[in-house]
Amino acid sequence: MTEMTKASPPTTDTAHDEVHPANALHRDELTSSVVSTPIGPLLVATTERGVVRVAFATEGVEPVVTELVDRLRPDLLIADDETKHEAVDHLAIAEAQLREYFAGRLQAFTVPIDDALSSGFYLEVRQALRQVPFGTTTTYTALAERLGRPKAVRAVGTGCSGNPIPVIVPCHRVTRADGSLGGYRGGAPAKAILQALETDALR
């Protein structure tokens, strides 16, 4: 896209036909870009509140953007980098911080996060992920115990695998109790690269 467009909200006659009617949210602004990284291109999407989605190449740009528009119902889809909007500002910060992170010079992301795509226990899991220190790992079991739900190990795993903001919200720092990597939205090789990058940065 090369221009800012106004998104059309669903009318009362068509709203019931939308793909995610029960989960429809609302944001004033939505913008995105693709950042080149050692684990492949990452789609980064932001709203006026912060980063709302980071997607791997395997997920596809168009399907992810379509889903975001469907879920968030933004008033504006912003594609002009020169347009001054909060979503654009957050995108610029996210891009810069991702580049610093992959260069080994950033240990903590400070770009605002929009948790619109998380709720309930999964939101608790993703908030807890932000507390796992750079260059360290924890386990799904330990994370469940930290959240006061020691029997919810499988739910913690689901919360990690469905994390809509990988890398920035570091689900790659969670492994299985036996030390194996466990699942990852971007694939096991990407998870291993991220862990190695952080370990190397601390040396």
Summary of the structure (lengths in Angstrom):
residues: 203
radius of gyration: 17.4
end to end distance: 41.7
largest distance: 59.8
contacts: 611
relative contact order: 0.14
helix: 40%
strand: 15%
